[in-house]
């Protein structure tokens, strides 16, 4: 019999990566912002080696862009990136919902319901970070309970970027209008009743509207940059 080994605890680089990932998703670092390795190392009380490793992991997740001899920056999506990301989600999320319904519908409903329950006080408090986290939990529930690890892993490739865009761009609007909150409640209702044609239609509309918000925000930022050039 081969000797059994315990998995080692998470490495320091892994812990640094997870904290930075959440900081990017929560908007502590704005899209496109520089991330100083020295500042991060000093804040965490670690050397720069685990910070560099963490940056490499975040780059692999698409959350950070490392420019040699220049520095590390939070990603900034292009219009093409946003369109591709929305197309990807529209293709995956309805299918994940059908699989989750067949595989573990009760747990999926419970997770989605908990996310909606967290959204309501966030809307009342106009807390876009709390709303963004609950929104992310709602959509991730479809993949957590779908019973297909390949589908779940595919979503994990983009989930960080989706969450960061949601918190930075759409959640500030969502906590003011309640439209997104109402759509999530409707999506849960359709899911619970297994009405997947209507679910897919609404999910497609929901994701497409998010893409429109992202695109508008990019244009606004581009105009600001141009204005600064001539200021």
ABEGO torsion letter per residue (X at the ends): XBBBBBBBBBBAAAAAAAAAAAAAAAGABBBGBBBBAAAAAAAAGBBAAAAAAAAAAAAAAGABBBBBGAEBBBBBBBAAAAAAAAAAAAAAAAAAAAAAAAABAAAAAAAAAAAAAAAAAAAAAGBAAAAAAAAAAAAAAAAAAAGBAAAAAAAAAAAAAAAAAAAAAAAAAAAAAGAAAAAAAAAAAAAAAGBAAAAAAAAAAAAAAAAAAAAAAAAAAAAAAAAAAAX
